[in-house]
Amino acid sequence: MAVVPLVVLLVFGVAANLVQHRPLFSVDPIIPKFSKISPLEGGKRLFSRDSLVNFVKGLVKLAVVGGVIFAVMWGDRDRLELMVTLDPAALLPAFQEMGLKIFGAVLAVVTIIALADYVYQRQRWWNRLKMTVQEVRDEYKQMEGDPKIKGRIKAIRNERSRRRMMANVPNATVIITNPTHFAVALKYDKTMGAPECVAKGADDIAFKIREIAREHDVPIVENPPLARALYASVDVDETIPNEHFKAVAQVIGFVMRMQDKKAWKA
């Protein structure tokens, strides 16, 4: 009969371990490691926070189980004194009855302790998975890249794009200006279906576009409404929107007539 409680305890012990941890087969624990025999590493493990917590937990479990056994047996203390006078044949049923009472009480307490320990271990595991603010920032940098580096790369790309855009200004047909805040460089020839924006900018960039245009004798036409409209509606290397065809055609036609007059006079 004593085998049955032992089997039950074994089953509960294995089940409790499986609930808290998934089965894992590994040869790592049997691989020789110097840290396992190192006094320094052993001291760190012995006096670590986890070791102290487990030591306190073991004392608490021992105290609780011992208290439960004491409470169960306290009611039979008189009966224990009389057992020394009983016939040996009558001792086995008495011990069996008391053993089952102790087993049931201990099993109930151990189950409660196991559930509490499971909740504690689960919460501790979850807290370990949580990342600090710095860890979140570091992970973001690894995934998205360092913001400073990204900003520097973006600045380099913008500078290269601006240089390419400025290189197109000498080939423009006309520069339409605000006259000071905006400048839009348009290119058109008879092979093109519609005028194309080859450069545009505001403030300092607009000034630079006008400066390059003067250096290369590119006509500059002041038309504030059209300059603002084109700056807002068309990007570099795009053809102008249909709604601006008429106004742009008038400007380009005027520029071409002026160039034809200059060529005729020359």
C-alpha positions in Angstrom: 0.0 0.0 0.0 2.9 2.4 0.6 3.8 2.2 -3.1 0.5 3.9 -4.1 1.3 7.3 -2.4 4.8 7.2 -3.7 3.5 6.7 -7.3 1.0 9.5 -6.9 3.7 11.8 -5.6 5.9 10.9 -8.5 3.1 11.6 -11.0 2.3 14.9 -9.5 5.9 15.9 -9.4 6.5 15.1 -13.1 3.2 16.8 -14.0 4.1 20.0 -12.1 7.5 20.1 -13.8 5.9 19.7 -17.3 3.4 22.4 -16.6 6.1 24.9 -15.8 8.7 23.8 -18.3 8.4 22.1 -21.7 10.3 18.9 -22.2 13.9 19.5 -23.4 16.4 17.0 -24.4 20.0 18.2 -24.4 23.5 16.8 -23.9 24.8 20.2 -22.7 24.5 19.4 -19.0 26.8 16.4 -19.3 29.5 18.3 -21.3 32.5 19.0 -19.0 32.9 22.7 -18.2 35.6 24.4 -16.2 33.0 26.8 -14.7 31.3 23.8 -12.9 34.4 23.1 -10.9 35.6 26.7 -10.5 35.4 27.9 -6.9 34.8 31.4 -8.0 32.0 30.5 -10.4 30.6 28.2 -7.7 30.6 31.0 -5.2 28.8 33.3 -7.6 26.1 30.6 -8.1 25.9 29.8 -4.4 25.4 33.4 -3.3 23.5 34.7 -6.3 20.1 36.2 -6.1 18.4 33.1 -7.6 20.2 30.8 -5.1 19.1 32.9 -2.1 15.5 33.0 -3.4 15.4 29.3 -3.9 16.9 28.7 -0.5 14.2 30.9 1.2 11.6 29.2 -0.9 12.9 25.8 0.3 12.7 26.9 3.9 9.2 28.2 3.5 8.0 25.0 1.8 9.7 22.9 4.5 8.1 25.0 7.3 4.6 24.9 5.7 4.7 21.1 5.1 6.1 20.5 8.6 3.4 22.7 10.0 0.7 20.9 8.2 2.0 17.5 9.4 2.1 18.8 12.9 -1.4 20.1 12.7 -2.7 16.8 11.3 -0.9 14.7 13.9 -1.8 17.0 16.8 -5.3 15.7 16.9 -4.0 12.1 17.2 -1.3 12.8 19.8 -3.2 10.8 22.5 -3.7 7.9 20.0 0.0 7.8 19.3 0.8 7.3 23.0 -1.6 4.3 23.1 -0.1 2.7 20.0 2.8 1.3 22.1 0.2 -0.9 23.9 -1.5 -2.2 20.7 -1.0 -5.6 19.2 1.4 -5.5 16.2 -1.4 -6.8 14.0 -3.5 -3.7 14.9 -0.7 -1.2 14.2 -0.8 -1.6 10.4 -4.4 -0.3 9.9 -3.7 2.5 12.4 -0.5 3.6 10.6 -2.2 3.2 7.2 -5.1 5.5 8.3 -2.7 8.1 9.7 -0.5 7.9 6.7 -3.4 8.6 4.3 -4.4 11.6 6.4 -0.8 13.0 6.3 -0.5 12.1 2.6 -3.8 13.9 1.7 -2.9 17.0 3.7 0.6 17.2 2.4 -0.6 16.6 -1.2 -3.1 19.5 -0.9 -0.5 21.9 0.5 2.2 20.9 -2.0 -0.3 21.4 -4.8 -1.1 24.9 -3.6 2.6 25.7 -3.2 3.3 24.4 -6.7 0.6 26.6 -8.2 1.9 29.6 -6.3 5.5 28.8 -7.5 4.2 28.4 -11.0 2.6 31.9 -11.0 5.8 33.4 -9.5 8.1 31.7 -12.0 5.8 32.7 -14.9 5.7 36.3 -13.8 9.5 36.3 -13.3 10.0 34.8 -16.8 7.7 37.5 -18.3 9.5 40.3 -16.5 12.8 39.0 -17.9 11.4 39.1 -21.4 10.4 42.8 -21.0 12.9 45.2 -22.5 14.1 48.4 -20.9 13.7 51.7 -22.7 17.4 51.6 -23.7 17.0 48.1 -25.1 14.0 49.2 -27.1 16.0 52.1 -28.5 19.0 49.8 -29.4 16.7 47.3 -31.1 15.1 50.1 -33.1 18.5 51.3 -34.1 19.4 47.8 -35.3 16.2 47.4 -37.2 15.8 50.8 -38.6 19.3 52.2 -38.4 20.8 54.9 -36.3 18.7 58.1 -36.8 21.9 60.2 -37.0 23.3 58.0 -39.7 20.0 58.0 -41.6 19.8 61.8 -41.3 23.3 62.1 -42.7 22.6 59.7 -45.6 19.4 61.6 -46.3 21.4 64.9 -46.3 24.0 63.4 -48.7 21.2 62.2 -51.1 19.5 65.6 -51.0 22.8 67.3 -51.8 23.5 65.0 -54.7 20.0 65.4 -56.0 20.3 69.2 -55.8 23.6 69.2 -57.7 22.1 67.0 -60.5 19.2 69.5 -60.6 21.5 72.5 -60.8 23.4 70.8 -63.6 20.1 70.8 -65.6 19.5 74.5 -65.3 21.9 75.6 -68.2 19.8 73.3 -70.5 16.5 74.9 -69.5 14.4 76.8 -72.0 13.1 79.4 -69.4 13.2 80.1 -65.7 9.8 81.3 -64.3 10.3 83.2 -61.0 8.2 84.7 -58.2 10.6 86.8 -58.6 12.6 86.2 -55.4 11.0 83.3 -53.5 10.4 80.7 -56.1 12.1 79.6 -59.4 11.0 76.9 -61.8 13.2 75.8 -64.7 11.3 74.5 -67.7 12.7 72.7 -70.8 10.9 72.4 -74.1 11.6 71.6 -77.7 9.6 70.4 -80.6 10.3 66.7 -79.9 8.6 66.9 -76.5 4.9 66.5 -76.0 4.8 69.0 -73.1 7.3 71.2 -71.2 9.2 69.5 -68.5 10.4 70.8 -65.1 14.2 70.3 -64.9 14.7 72.2 -61.6 12.8 74.1 -59.0 13.5 75.6 -55.6 12.6 78.2 -53.0 14.6 81.0 -51.4 18.3 80.1 -51.5 17.9 77.4 -54.1 15.7 79.7 -56.2 18.5 82.3 -56.0 21.1 79.8 -57.1 18.9 78.7 -60.0 18.6 82.3 -61.2 22.3 82.8 -60.8 23.2 79.8 -62.9 20.6 80.9 -65.5 22.2 84.3 -65.8 25.6 82.7 -66.2 24.4 80.6 -69.1 22.0 83.2 -70.7 18.9 81.2 -69.9 15.8 83.6 -70.1 14.2 84.5 -66.8 10.6 85.5 -66.8 8.8 86.9 -63.8 5.4 85.5 -63.3 4.6 85.1 -59.6 1.2 83.3 -59.9 2.5 80.8 -62.4 5.8 80.3 -60.5 3.9 79.5 -57.3 1.5 77.2 -59.1 4.2 75.3 -60.9 6.3 75.0 -57.8 3.4 73.5 -55.9 2.1 71.2 -58.6 5.0 69.7 -60.5 8.2 67.8 -59.4 11.5 67.7 -61.1 11.7 65.5 -64.2 7.9 65.7 -64.6 5.8 67.3 -67.3 3.7 70.3 -66.3 0.0 69.6 -65.5 -2.6 70.2 -68.2 -4.2 73.2 -66.4 -1.0 75.1 -66.8 -0.4 74.3 -70.5 -1.8 77.6 -71.8 0.1 79.9 -69.4 3.4 78.1 -69.9 2.9 78.0 -73.7 2.5 81.8 -73.7 5.7 82.2 -71.7 7.7 79.8 -73.9 6.3 81.3 -77.0 7.3 84.8 -75.8 10.8 83.5 -75.1 11.2 81.8 -78.4 10.1 84.9 -80.3 12.6 87.0 -78.4 15.3 84.5 -79.2 14.3 84.5 -82.9 14.6 88.3 -82.9 18.0 88.2 -81.4 19.1 85.6 -83.9 17.7 87.7 -86.8 19.4 90.8 -85.6 22.7 88.9 -85.2 
